[in-house]
Amino acid sequence: MTKSIPEQVKHRRHIDQIRTADHVKRFSGIERLMMGLKLSALAIRVAGERKDG
């Protein structure tokens, strides 16, 4: 039985989160914090660009 598209997307996101968590374990706490801040800044910038059109 095949999964619906939303189920496939949810599963793929879950797998990506697991892979990301495994990758991040290699970095120190400060490096993780810096990555998080950079990703947050990127997300805010992208959201602003989308809003401005």
mmCIF entry with sequence, helices, sheets and N, C-alpha, C, O atoms, coordinates in Angstrom:
data_MODEL
# 
_entry.id   MODEL 
# 
_entity.id                         1 
_entity.type                       polymer 
_entity.pdbx_number_of_molecules   1 
# 
_entity_poly.entity_id                      1 
_entity_poly.type                           'polypeptide(L)' 
_entity_poly.nstd_linkage                   no 
_entity_poly.nstd_monomer                   no 
_entity_poly.pdbx_seq_one_letter_code       MTKSIPEQVKHRRHIDQIRTADHVKRFSGIERLMMGLKLSALAIRVAGERKDG 
_entity_poly.pdbx_seq_one_letter_code_can   MTKSIPEQVKHRRHIDQIRTADHVKRFSGIERLMMGLKLSALAIRVAGERKDG 
_entity_poly.pdbx_strand_id                 A 
# 
loop_
_entity_poly_seq.entity_id 
_entity_poly_seq.num 
_entity_poly_seq.mon_id 
_entity_poly_seq.hetero 
1 1  MET n 
1 2  THR n 
1 3  LYS n 
1 4  SER n 
1 5  ILE n 
1 6  PRO n 
1 7  GLU n 
1 8  GLN n 
1 9  VAL n 
1 10 LYS n 
1 11 HIS n 
1 12 ARG n 
1 13 ARG n 
1 14 HIS n 
1 15 ILE n 
1 16 ASP n 
1 17 GLN n 
1 18 ILE n 
1 19 ARG n 
1 20 THR n 
1 21 ALA n 
1 22 ASP n 
1 23 HIS n 
1 24 VAL n 
1 25 LYS n 
1 26 ARG n 
1 27 PHE n 
1 28 SER n 
1 29 GLY n 
1 30 ILE n 
1 31 GLU n 
1 32 ARG n 
1 33 LEU n 
1 34 MET n 
1 35 MET n 
1 36 GLY n 
1 37 LEU n 
1 38 LYS n 
1 39 LEU n 
1 40 SER n 
1 41 ALA n 
1 42 LEU n 
1 43 ALA n 
1 44 ILE n 
1 45 ARG n 
1 46 VAL n 
1 47 ALA n 
1 48 GLY n 
1 49 GLU n 
1 50 ARG n 
1 51 LYS n 
1 52 ASP n 
1 53 GLY n 
# 
_struct_asym.id          A 
_struct_asym.entity_id   1 
# 
loop_
_struct_conf.conf_type_id 
_struct_conf.id 
_struct_conf.pdbx_PDB_helix_id 
_struct_conf.beg_label_comp_id 
_struct_conf.beg_label_asym_id 
_struct_conf.beg_label_seq_id 
_struct_conf.pdbx_beg_PDB_ins_code 
_struct_conf.end_label_comp_id 
_struct_conf.end_label_asym_id 
_struct_conf.end_label_seq_id 
_struct_conf.pdbx_end_PDB_ins_code 
_struct_conf.beg_auth_comp_id 
_struct_conf.beg_auth_asym_id 
_struct_conf.beg_auth_seq_id 
_struct_conf.end_auth_comp_id 
_struct_conf.end_auth_asym_id 
_struct_conf.end_auth_seq_id 
_struct_conf.pdbx_PDB_helix_class 
_struct_conf.details 
_struct_conf.pdbx_PDB_helix_length 
HELX_P HELX_P1 AA1 ILE A 5  ? VAL A 24 ? ILE A 5  VAL A 24 1 ? 20 
HELX_P HELX_P2 AA2 GLY A 29 ? ASP A 52 ? GLY A 29 ASP A 52 1 ? 24 
# 
_struct_conf_type.id          HELX_P 
_struct_conf_type.criteria    ? 
_struct_conf_type.reference   ? 
# 
loop_
_atom_site.group_PDB 
_atom_site.id 
_atom_site.type_symbol 
_atom_site.label_atom_id 
_atom_site.label_alt_id 
_atom_site.label_comp_id 
_atom_site.label_asym_id 
_atom_site.label_entity_id 
_atom_site.label_seq_id 
_atom_site.pdbx_PDB_ins_code 
_atom_site.Cartn_x 
_atom_site.Cartn_y 
_atom_site.Cartn_z 
_atom_site.occupancy 
_atom_site.B_iso_or_equiv 
_atom_site.pdbx_formal_charge 
_atom_site.auth_seq_id 
_atom_site.auth_comp_id 
_atom_site.auth_asym_id 
_atom_site.auth_atom_id 
_atom_site.pdbx_PDB_model_num 
ATOM 1   N N  . MET A 1 1  ? 0.843  -1.170 0.000  1.00 0.00 ? 1  MET A N  1 
ATOM 2   C CA . MET A 1 1  ? 0.000  0.000  0.000  1.00 0.00 ? 1  MET A CA 1 
ATOM 3   C C  . MET A 1 1  ? 0.896  1.244  0.000  1.00 0.00 ? 1  MET A C  1 
ATOM 4   O O  . MET A 1 1  ? 1.818  1.354  0.808  1.00 0.00 ? 1  MET A O  1 
ATOM 5   N N  . THR A 1 2  ? 0.619  2.163  -0.902 1.00 0.00 ? 2  THR A N  1 
ATOM 6   C CA . THR A 1 2  ? 1.443  3.362  -0.990 1.00 0.00 ? 2  THR A CA 1 
ATOM 7   C C  . THR A 1 2  ? 0.915  4.437  -0.046 1.00 0.00 ? 2  THR A C  1 
ATOM 8   O O  . THR A 1 2  ? -0.281 4.523  0.232  1.00 0.00 ? 2  THR A O  1 
ATOM 9   N N  . LYS A 1 3  ? 1.841  5.244  0.430  1.00 0.00 ? 3  LYS A N  1 
ATOM 10  C CA . LYS A 1 3  ? 1.486  6.327  1.342  1.00 0.00 ? 3  LYS A CA 1 
ATOM 11  C C  . LYS A 1 3  ? 0.988  7.520  0.539  1.00 0.00 ? 3  LYS A C  1 
ATOM 12  O O  . LYS A 1 3  ? 1.369  7.712  -0.616 1.00 0.00 ? 3  LYS A O  1 
ATOM 13  N N  . SER A 1 4  ? 0.135  8.314  1.163  1.00 0.00 ? 4  SER A N  1 
ATOM 14  C CA . SER A 1 4  ? -0.314 9.548  0.526  1.00 0.00 ? 4  SER A CA 1 
ATOM 15  C C  . SER A 1 4  ? 0.857  10.537 0.472  1.00 0.00 ? 4  SER A C  1 
ATOM 16  O O  . SER A 1 4  ? 1.854  10.378 1.176  1.00 0.00 ? 4  SER A O  1 
ATOM 17  N N  . ILE A 1 5  ? 0.718  11.537 -0.360 1.00 0.00 ? 5  ILE A N  1 
ATOM 18  C CA . ILE A 1 5  ? 1.782  12.544 -0.498 1.00 0.00 ? 5  ILE A CA 1 
ATOM 19  C C  . ILE A 1 5  ? 2.089  13.213 0.851  1.00 0.00 ? 5  ILE A C  1 
ATOM 20  O O  . ILE A 1 5  ? 3.262  13.319 1.210  1.00 0.00 ? 5  ILE A O  1 
ATOM 21  N N  . PRO A 1 6  ? 1.088  13.665 1.607  1.00 0.00 ? 6  PRO A N  1 
ATOM 22  C CA . PRO A 1 6  ? 1.422  14.275 2.910  1.00 0.00 ? 6  PRO A CA 1 
ATOM 23  C C  . PRO A 1 6  ? 2.160  13.319 3.851  1.00 0.00 ? 6  PRO A C  1 
ATOM 24  O O  . PRO A 1 6  ? 3.041  13.742 4.599  1.00 0.00 ? 6  PRO A O  1 
ATOM 25  N N  . GLU A 1 7  ? 1.801  12.035 3.815  1.00 0.00 ? 7  GLU A N  1 
ATOM 26  C CA . GLU A 1 7  ? 2.506  11.055 4.655  1.00 0.00 ? 7  GLU A CA 1 
ATOM 27  C C  . GLU A 1 7  ? 3.945  10.882 4.196  1.00 0.00 ? 7  GLU A C  1 
ATOM 28  O O  . GLU A 1 7  ? 4.847  10.741 5.022  1.00 0.00 ? 7  GLU A O  1 
ATOM 29  N N  . GLN A 1 8  ? 4.168  10.893 2.892  1.00 0.00 ? 8  GLN A N  1 
ATOM 30  C CA . GLN A 1 8  ? 5.524  10.766 2.349  1.00 0.00 ? 8  GLN A CA 1 
ATOM 31  C C  . GLN A 1 8  ? 6.376  11.967 2.756  1.00 0.00 ? 8  GLN A C  1 
ATOM 32  O O  . GLN A 1 8  ? 7.539  11.817 3.131  1.00 0.00 ? 8  GLN A O  1 
ATOM 33  N N  . VAL A 1 9  ? 5.785  13.159 2.677  1.00 0.00 ? 9  VAL A N  1 
ATOM 34  C CA . VAL A 1 9  ? 6.506  14.381 3.055  1.00 0.00 ? 9  VAL A CA 1 
ATOM 35  C C  . VAL A 1 9  ? 6.850  14.347 4.542  1.00 0.00 ? 9  VAL A C  1 
ATOM 36  O O  . VAL A 1 9  ? 7.972  14.674 4.931  1.00 0.00 ? 9  VAL A O  1 
ATOM 37  N N  . LYS A 1 10 ? 5.890  13.956 5.369  1.00 0.00 ? 10 LYS A N  1 
ATOM 38  C CA . LYS A 1 10 ? 6.118  13.864 6.816  1.00 0.00 ? 10 LYS A CA 1 
ATOM 39  C C  . LYS A 1 10 ? 7.234  12.869 7.128  1.00 0.00 ? 10 LYS A C  1 
ATOM 40  O O  . LYS A 1 10 ? 8.094  13.139 7.966  1.00 0.00 ? 10 LYS A O  1 
ATOM 41  N N  . HIS A 1 11 ? 7.220  11.726 6.456  1.00 0.00 ? 11 HIS A N  1 
ATOM 42  C CA . HIS A 1 11 ? 8.250  10.709 6.667  1.00 0.00 ? 11 HIS A CA 1 
ATOM 43  C C  . HIS A 1 11 ? 9.622  11.236 6.240  1.00 0.00 ? 11 HIS A C  1 
ATOM 44  O O  . HIS A 1 11 ? 10.615 11.040 6.940  1.00 0.00 ? 11 HIS A O  1 
ATOM 45  N N  . ARG A 1 12 ? 9.667  11.909 5.084  1.00 0.00 ? 12 ARG A N  1 
ATOM 46  C CA . ARG A 1 12 ? 10.943 12.441 4.588  1.00 0.00 ? 12 ARG A CA 1 
ATOM 47  C C  . ARG A 1 12 ? 11.492 13.493 5.540  1.00 0.00 ? 12 ARG A C  1 
ATOM 48  O O  . ARG A 1 12 ? 12.696 13.520 5.795  1.00 0.00 ? 12 ARG A O  1 
ATOM 49  N N  . ARG A 1 13 ? 10.625 14.368 6.075  1.00 0.00 ? 13 ARG A N  1 
ATOM 50  C CA . ARG A 1 13 ? 11.068 15.371 7.053  1.00 0.00 ? 13 ARG A CA 1 
ATOM 51  C C  . ARG A 1 13 ? 11.617 14.712 8.309  1.00 0.00 ? 13 ARG A C  1 
ATOM 52  O O  . ARG A 1 13 ? 12.628 15.148 8.859  1.00 0.00 ? 13 ARG A O  1 
ATOM 53  N N  . HIS A 1 14 ? 10.946 13.666 8.754  1.00 0.00 ? 14 HIS A N  1 
ATOM 54  C CA . HIS A 1 14 ? 11.385 12.940 9.941  1.00 0.00 ? 14 HIS A CA 1 
ATOM 55  C C  . HIS A 1 14 ? 12.787 12.361 9.723  1.00 0.00 ? 14 HIS A C  1 
ATOM 56  O O  . HIS A 1 14 ? 13.660 12.494 10.581 1.00 0.00 ? 14 HIS A O  1 
ATOM 57  N N  . ILE A 1 15 ? 12.993 11.724 8.580  1.00 0.00 ? 15 ILE A N  1 
ATOM 58  C CA . ILE A 1 15 ? 14.305 11.148 8.253  1.00 0.00 ? 15 ILE A CA 1 
ATOM 59  C C  . ILE A 1 15 ? 15.358 12.252 8.175  1.00 0.00 ? 15 ILE A C  1 
ATOM 60  O O  . ILE A 1 15 ? 16.469 12.080 8.678  1.00 0.00 ? 15 ILE A O  1 
ATOM 61  N N  . ASP A 1 16 ? 15.023 13.378 7.554  1.00 0.00 ? 16 ASP A N  1 
ATOM 62  C CA . ASP A 1 16 ? 15.962 14.499 7.453  1.00 0.00 ? 16 ASP A CA 1 
ATOM 63  C C  . ASP A 1 16 ? 16.329 15.044 8.834  1.00 0.00 ? 16 ASP A C  1 
ATOM 64  O O  . ASP A 1 16 ? 17.483 15.401 9.071  1.00 0.00 ? 16 ASP A O  1 
ATOM 65  N N  . GLN A 1 17 ? 15.362 15.110 9.739  1.00 0.00 ? 17 GLN A N  1 
ATOM 66  C CA . GLN A 1 17 ? 15.631 15.595 11.097 1.00 0.00 ? 17 GLN A CA 1 
ATOM 67  C C  . GLN A 1 17 ? 16.578 14.648 11.831 1.00 0.00 ? 17 GLN A C  1 
ATOM 68  O O  . GLN A 1 17 ? 17.459 15.099 12.564 1.00 0.00 ? 17 GLN A O  1 
ATOM 69  N N  . ILE A 1 18 ? 16.406 13.355 11.642 1.00 0.00 ? 18 ILE A N  1 
ATOM 70  C CA . ILE A 1 18 ? 17.293 12.377 12.267 1.00 0.00 ? 18 ILE A CA 1 
ATOM 71  C C  . ILE A 1 18 ? 18.709 12.533 11.721 1.00 0.00 ? 18 ILE A C  1 
ATOM 72  O O  . ILE A 1 18 ? 19.676 12.534 12.482 1.00 0.00 ? 18 ILE A O  1 
ATOM 73  N N  . ARG A 1 19 ? 18.826 12.663 10.407 1.00 0.00 ? 19 ARG A N  1 
ATOM 74  C CA . ARG A 1 19 ? 20.157 12.833 9.790  1.00 0.00 ? 19 ARG A CA 1 
ATOM 75  C C  . ARG A 1 19 ? 20.822 14.115 10.273 1.00 0.00 ? 19 ARG A C  1 
ATOM 76  O O  . ARG A 1 19 ? 22.018 14.131 10.563 1.00 0.00 ? 19 ARG A O  1 
ATOM 77  N N  . THR A 1 20 ? 20.045 15.187 10.357 1.00 0.00 ? 20 THR A N  1 
ATOM 78  C CA . THR A 1 20 ? 20.585 16.470 10.810 1.00 0.00 ? 20 THR A CA 1 
ATOM 79  C C  . THR A 1 20 ? 21.061 16.361 12.254 1.00 0.00 ? 20 THR A C  1 
ATOM 80  O O  . THR A 1 20 ? 22.139 16.852 12.590 1.00 0.00 ? 20 THR A O  1 
ATOM 81  N N  . ALA A 1 21 ? 20.271 15.725 13.105 1.00 0.00 ? 21 ALA A N  1 
ATOM 82  C CA . ALA A 1 21 ? 20.659 15.556 14.506 1.00 0.00 ? 21 ALA A CA 1 
ATOM 83  C C  . ALA A 1 21 ? 21.951 14.759 14.622 1.00 0.00 ? 21 ALA A C  1 
ATOM 84  O O  . ALA A 1 21 ? 22.818 15.101 15.427 1.00 0.00 ? 21 ALA A O  1 
ATOM 85  N N  . ASP A 1 22 ? 22.090 13.704 13.832 1.00 0.00 ? 22 ASP A N  1 
ATOM 86  C CA . ASP A 1 22 ? 23.322 12.912 13.857 1.00 0.00 ? 22 ASP A CA 1 
ATOM 87  C C  . ASP A 1 22 ? 24.514 13.743 13.397 1.00 0.00 ? 22 ASP A C  1 
ATOM 88  O O  . ASP A 1 22 ? 25.603 13.624 13.958 1.00 0.00 ? 22 ASP A O  1 
ATOM 89  N N  . HIS A 1 23 ? 24.319 14.579 12.387 1.00 0.00 ? 23 HIS A N  1 
ATOM 90  C CA . HIS A 1 23 ? 25.403 15.411 11.860 1.00 0.00 ? 23 HIS A CA 1 
ATOM 91  C C  . HIS A 1 23 ? 25.823 16.472 12.876 1.00 0.00 ? 23 HIS A C  1 
ATOM 92  O O  . HIS A 1 23 ? 27.013 16.733 13.047 1.00 0.00 ? 23 HIS A O  1 
ATOM 93  N N  . VAL A 1 24 ? 24.852 17.079 13.545 1.00 0.00 ? 24 VAL A N  1 
ATOM 94  C CA . VAL A 1 24 ? 25.120 18.174 14.481 1.00 0.00 ? 24 VAL A CA 1 
ATOM 95  C C  . VAL A 1 24 ? 25.869 17.698 15.715 1.00 0.00 ? 24 VAL A C  1 
ATOM 96  O O  . VAL A 1 24 ? 26.556 18.491 16.359 1.00 0.00 ? 24 VAL A O  1 
ATOM 97  N N  . LYS A 1 25 ? 25.752 16.430 16.054 1.00 0.00 ? 25 LYS A N  1 
ATOM 98  C CA . LYS A 1 25 ? 26.448 15.901 17.236 1.00 0.00 ? 25 LYS A CA 1 
ATOM 99  C C  . LYS A 1 25 ? 27.955 16.078 17.138 1.00 0.00 ? 25 LYS A C  1 
ATOM 100 O O  . LYS A 1 25 ? 28.651 16.016 18.152 1.00 0.00 ? 25 LYS A O  1 
ATOM 101 N N  . ARG A 1 26 ? 28.467 16.296 15.934 1.00 0.00 ? 26 ARG A N  1 
ATOM 102 C CA . ARG A 1 26 ? 29.911 16.437 15.725 1.00 0.00 ? 26 ARG A CA 1 
ATOM 103 C C  . ARG A 1 26 ? 30.441 17.796 16.172 1.00 0.00 ? 26 ARG A C  1 
ATOM 104 O O  . ARG A 1 26 ? 31.653 17.978 16.288 1.00 0.00 ? 26 ARG A O  1 
ATOM 105 N N  . PHE A 1 27 ? 29.553 18.747 16.424 1.00 0.00 ? 27 PHE A N  1 
ATOM 106 C CA . PHE A 1 27 ? 29.966 20.113 16.719 1.00 0.00 ? 27 PHE A CA 1 
ATOM 107 C C  . PHE A 1 27 ? 29.811 20.436 18.198 1.00 0.00 ? 27 PHE A C  1 
ATOM 108 O O  . PHE A 1 27 ? 29.042 19.794 18.914 1.00 0.00 ? 27 PHE A O  1 
ATOM 109 N N  . SER A 1 28 ? 30.558 21.449 18.643 1.00 0.00 ? 28 SER A N  1 
ATOM 110 C CA . SER A 1 28 ? 30.476 21.886 20.045 1.00 0.00 ? 28 SER A CA 1 
ATOM 111 C C  . SER A 1 28 ? 29.192 22.688 20.255 1.00 0.00 ? 28 SER A C  1 
ATOM 112 O O  . SER A 1 28 ? 28.488 23.026 19.303 1.00 0.00 ? 28 SER A O  1 
ATOM 113 N N  . GLY A 1 29 ? 28.909 22.979 21.508 1.00 0.00 ? 29 GLY A N  1 
ATOM 114 C CA . GLY A 1 29 ? 27.719 23.747 21.852 1.00 0.00 ? 29 GLY A CA 1 
ATOM 115 C C  . GLY A 1 29 ? 27.703 25.132 21.220 1.00 0.00 ? 29 GLY A C  1 
ATOM 116 O O  . GLY A 1 29 ? 26.668 25.582 20.729 1.00 0.00 ? 29 GLY A O  1 
ATOM 117 N N  . ILE A 1 30 ? 28.847 25.808 21.231 1.00 0.00 ? 30 ILE A N  1 
ATOM 118 C CA . ILE A 1 30 ? 28.935 27.147 20.648 1.00 0.00 ? 30 ILE A CA 1 
ATOM 119 C C  . ILE A 1 30 ? 28.727 27.075 19.136 1.00 0.00 ? 30 ILE A C  1 
ATOM 120 O O  . ILE A 1 30 ? 28.045 27.923 18.561 1.00 0.00 ? 30 ILE A O  1 
ATOM 121 N N  . GLU A 1 31 ? 29.313 26.070 18.496 1.00 0.00 ? 31 GLU A N  1 
ATOM 122 C CA . GLU A 1 31 ? 29.136 25.916 17.049 1.00 0.00 ? 31 GLU A CA 1 
ATOM 123 C C  . GLU A 1 31 ? 27.674 25.644 16.713 1.00 0.00 ? 31 GLU A C  1 
ATOM 124 O O  . GLU A 1 31 ? 27.158 26.161 15.722 1.00 0.00 ? 31 GLU A O  1 
ATOM 125 N N  . ARG A 1 32 ? 27.009 24.843 17.525 1.00 0.00 ? 32 ARG A N  1 
ATOM 126 C CA . ARG A 1 32 ? 25.582 24.565 17.306 1.00 0.00 ? 32 ARG A CA 1 
ATOM 127 C C  . ARG A 1 32 ? 24.753 25.832 17.459 1.00 0.00 ? 32 ARG A C  1 
ATOM 128 O O  . ARG A 1 32 ? 23.849 26.097 16.667 1.00 0.00 ? 32 ARG A O  1 
ATOM 129 N N  . LEU A 1 33 ? 25.071 26.610 18.489 1.00 0.00 ? 33 LEU A N  1 
ATOM 130 C CA . LEU A 1 33 ? 24.366 27.866 18.713 1.00 0.00 ? 33 LEU A CA 1 
ATOM 131 C C  . LEU A 1 33 ? 24.529 28.795 17.512 1.00 0.00 ? 33 LEU A C  1 
ATOM 132 O O  . LEU A 1 33 ? 23.557 29.386 17.043 1.00 0.00 ? 33 LEU A O  1 
ATOM 133 N N  . MET A 1 34 ? 25.751 28.920 17.020 1.00 0.00 ? 34 MET A N  1 
ATOM 134 C CA . MET A 1 34 ? 26.011 29.785 15.872 1.00 0.00 ? 34 MET A CA 1 
ATOM 135 C C  . MET A 1 34 ? 25.252 29.298 14.626 1.00 0.00 ? 34 MET A C  1 
ATOM 136 O O  . MET A 1 34 ? 24.695 30.105 13.882 1.00 0.00 ? 34 MET A O  1 
ATOM 137 N N  . MET A 1 35 ? 25.234 27.987 14.408 1.00 0.00 ? 35 MET A N  1 
ATOM 138 C CA . MET A 1 35 ? 24.485 27.446 13.271 1.00 0.00 ? 35 MET A CA 1 
ATOM 139 C C  . MET A 1 35 ? 23.006 27.765 13.408 1.00 0.00 ? 35 MET A C  1 
ATOM 140 O O  . MET A 1 35 ? 22.357 28.145 12.434 1.00 0.00 ? 35 MET A O  1 
ATOM 141 N N  . GLY A 1 36 ? 22.473 27.613 14.610 1.00 0.00 ? 36 GLY A N  1 
ATOM 142 C CA . GLY A 1 36 ? 21.063 27.902 14.847 1.00 0.00 ? 36 GLY A CA 1 
ATOM 143 C C  . GLY A 1 36 ? 20.732 29.363 14.583 1.00 0.00 ? 36 GLY A C  1 
ATOM 144 O O  . GLY A 1 36 ? 19.701 29.673 13.986 1.00 0.00 ? 36 GLY A O  1 
ATOM 145 N N  . LEU A 1 37 ? 21.604 30.257 15.028 1.00 0.00 ? 37 LEU A N  1 
ATOM 146 C CA . LEU A 1 37 ? 21.378 31.683 14.801 1.00 0.00 ? 37 LEU A CA 1 
ATOM 147 C C  . LEU A 1 37 ? 21.439 32.027 13.319 1.00 0.00 ? 37 LEU A C  1 
ATOM 148 O O  . LEU A 1 37 ? 20.646 32.828 12.824 1.00 0.00 ? 37 LEU A O  1 
ATOM 149 N N  . LYS A 1 38 ? 22.391 31.414 12.616 1.00 0.00 ? 38 LYS A N  1 
ATOM 150 C CA . LYS A 1 38 ? 22.496 31.657 11.171 1.00 0.00 ? 38 LYS A CA 1 
ATOM 151 C C  . LYS A 1 38 ? 21.270 31.136 10.432 1.00 0.00 ? 38 LYS A C  1 
ATOM 152 O O  . LYS A 1 38 ? 20.762 31.790 9.522  1.00 0.00 ? 38 LYS A O  1 
ATOM 153 N N  . LEU A 1 39 ? 20.799 29.960 10.825 1.00 0.00 ? 39 LEU A N  1 
ATOM 154 C CA . LEU A 1 39 ? 19.608 29.407 10.183 1.00 0.00 ? 39 LEU A CA 1 
ATOM 155 C C  . LEU A 1 39 ? 18.377 30.247 10.483 1.00 0.00 ? 39 LEU A C  1 
ATOM 156 O O  . LEU A 1 39 ? 17.526 30.435 9.614  1.00 0.00 ? 39 LEU A O  1 
ATOM 157 N N  . SER A 1 40 ? 18.276 30.753 11.708 1.00 0.00 ? 40 SER A N  1 
ATOM 158 C CA . SER A 1 40 ? 17.152 31.627 12.065 1.00 0.00 ? 40 SER A CA 1 
ATOM 159 C C  . SER A 1 40 ? 17.187 32.909 11.241 1.00 0.00 ? 40 SER A C  1 
ATOM 160 O O  . SER A 1 40 ? 16.155 33.358 10.742 1.00 0.00 ? 40 SER A O  1 
ATOM 161 N N  . ALA A 1 41 ? 18.360 33.491 11.101 1.00 0.00 ? 41 ALA A N  1 
ATOM 162 C CA . ALA A 1 41 ? 18.497 34.716 10.310 1.00 0.00 ? 41 ALA A CA 1 
ATOM 163 C C  . ALA A 1 41 ? 18.125 34.450 8.851  1.00 0.00 ? 41 ALA A C  1 
ATOM 164 O O  . ALA A 1 41 ? 17.465 35.270 8.214  1.00 0.00 ? 41 ALA A O  1 
ATOM 165 N N  . LEU A 1 42 ? 18.548 33.313 8.334  1.00 0.00 ? 42 LEU A N  1 
ATOM 166 C CA . LEU A 1 42 ? 18.215 32.941 6.959  1.00 0.00 ? 42 LEU A CA 1 
ATOM 167 C C  . LEU A 1 42 ? 16.708 32.776 6.796  1.00 0.00 ? 42 LEU A C  1 
ATOM 168 O O  . LEU A 1 42 ? 16.128 33.253 5.820  1.00 0.00 ? 42 LEU A O  1 
ATOM 169 N N  . ALA A 1 43 ? 16.076 32.099 7.751  1.00 0.00 ? 43 ALA A N  1 
ATOM 170 C CA . ALA A 1 43 ? 14.627 31.877 7.681  1.00 0.00 ? 43 ALA A CA 1 
ATOM 171 C C  . ALA A 1 43 ? 13.873 33.200 7.721  1.00 0.00 ? 43 ALA A C  1 
ATOM 172 O O  . ALA A 1 43 ? 12.892 33.378 6.998  1.00 0.00 ? 43 ALA A O  1 
ATOM 173 N N  . ILE A 1 44 ? 14.324 34.127 8.558  1.00 0.00 ? 44 ILE A N  1 
ATOM 174 C CA . ILE A 1 44 ? 13.669 35.436 8.647  1.00 0.00 ? 44 ILE A CA 1 
ATOM 175 C C  . ILE A 1 44 ? 13.841 36.201 7.341  1.00 0.00 ? 44 ILE A C  1 
ATOM 176 O O  . ILE A 1 44 ? 12.904 36.834 6.855  1.00 0.00 ? 44 ILE A O  1 
ATOM 177 N N  . ARG A 1 45 ? 15.032 36.140 6.782  1.00 0.00 ? 45 ARG A N  1 
ATOM 178 C CA . ARG A 1 45 ? 15.298 36.850 5.515  1.00 0.00 ? 45 ARG A CA 1 
ATOM 179 C C  . ARG A 1 45 ? 14.441 36.276 4.385  1.00 0.00 ? 45 ARG A C  1 
ATOM 180 O O  . ARG A 1 45 ? 13.855 37.029 3.606  1.00 0.00 ? 45 ARG A O  1 
ATOM 181 N N  . VAL A 1 46 ? 14.366 34.957 4.295  1.00 0.00 ? 46 VAL A N  1 
ATOM 182 C CA . VAL A 1 46 ? 13.566 34.306 3.248  1.00 0.00 ? 46 VAL A CA 1 
ATOM 183 C C  . VAL A 1 46 ? 12.096 34.648 3.422  1.00 0.00 ? 46 VAL A C  1 
ATOM 184 O O  . VAL A 1 46 ? 11.405 34.928 2.442  1.00 0.00 ? 46 VAL A O  1 
ATOM 185 N N  . ALA A 1 47 ? 11.610 34.628 4.659  1.00 0.00 ? 47 ALA A N  1 
ATOM 186 C CA . ALA A 1 47 ? 10.212 34.967 4.922  1.00 0.00 ? 47 ALA A CA 1 
ATOM 187 C C  . ALA A 1 47 ? 9.931  36.407 4.508  1.00 0.00 ? 47 ALA A C  1 
ATOM 188 O O  . ALA A 1 47 ? 8.868  36.693 3.957  1.00 0.00 ? 47 ALA A O  1 
ATOM 189 N N  . GLY A 1 48 ? 10.857 37.306 4.764  1.00 0.00 ? 48 GLY A N  1 
ATOM 190 C CA . GLY A 1 48 ? 10.689 38.710 4.366  1.00 0.00 ? 48 GLY A CA 1 
ATOM 191 C C  . GLY A 1 48 ? 10.672 38.875 2.867  1.00 0.00 ? 48 GLY A C  1 
ATOM 192 O O  . GLY A 1 48 ? 9.891  39.668 2.342  1.00 0.00 ? 48 GLY A O  1 
ATOM 193 N N  . GLU A 1 49 ? 11.527 38.134 2.156  1.00 0.00 ? 49 GLU A N  1 
ATOM 194 C CA . GLU A 1 49 ? 11.564 38.201 0.697  1.00 0.00 ? 49 GLU A CA 1 
ATOM 195 C C  . GLU A 1 49 ? 10.252 37.679 0.107  1.00 0.00 ? 49 GLU A C  1 
ATOM 196 O O  . GLU A 1 49 ? 9.742  38.236 -0.865 1.00 0.00 ? 49 GLU A O  1 
ATOM 197 N N  . ARG A 1 50 ? 9.725  36.644 0.678  1.00 0.00 ? 50 ARG A N  1 
ATOM 198 C CA . ARG A 1 50 ? 8.455  36.090 0.187  1.00 0.00 ? 50 ARG A CA 1 
ATOM 199 C C  . ARG A 1 50 ? 7.308  37.073 0.411  1.00 0.00 ? 50 ARG A C  1 
ATOM 200 O O  . ARG A 1 50 ? 6.426  37.227 -0.435 1.00 0.00 ? 50 ARG A O  1 
ATOM 201 N N  . LYS A 1 51 ? 7.340  37.737 1.576  1.00 0.00 ? 51 LYS A N  1 
ATOM 202 C CA . LYS A 1 51 ? 6.282  38.689 1.910  1.00 0.00 ? 51 LYS A CA 1 
ATOM 203 C C  . LYS A 1 51 ? 6.326  39.879 0.955  1.00 0.00 ? 51 LYS A C  1 
ATOM 204 O O  . LYS A 1 51 ? 5.288  40.361 0.502  1.00 0.00 ? 51 LYS A O  1 
ATOM 205 N N  . ASP A 1 52 ? 7.545  40.348 0.651  1.00 0.00 ? 52 ASP A N  1 
ATOM 206 C CA . ASP A 1 52 ? 7.702  41.503 -0.240 1.00 0.00 ? 52 ASP A CA 1 
ATOM 207 C C  . ASP A 1 52 ? 7.392  41.170 -1.683 1.00 0.00 ? 52 ASP A C  1 
ATOM 208 O O  . ASP A 1 52 ? 7.076  42.048 -2.486 1.00 0.00 ? 52 ASP A O  1 
ATOM 209 N N  . GLY A 1 53 ? 7.487  39.878 -2.004 1.00 0.00 ? 53 GLY A N  1 
ATOM 210 C CA . GLY A 1 53 ? 7.107  39.406 -3.328 1.00 0.00 ? 53 GLY A CA 1 
ATOM 211 C C  . GLY A 1 53 ? 8.140  39.621 -4.340 1.00 0.00 ? 53 GLY A C  1 
ATOM 212 O O  . GLY A 1 53 ? 7.948  39.268 -5.503 1.00 0.00 ? 53 GLY A O  1 
# 
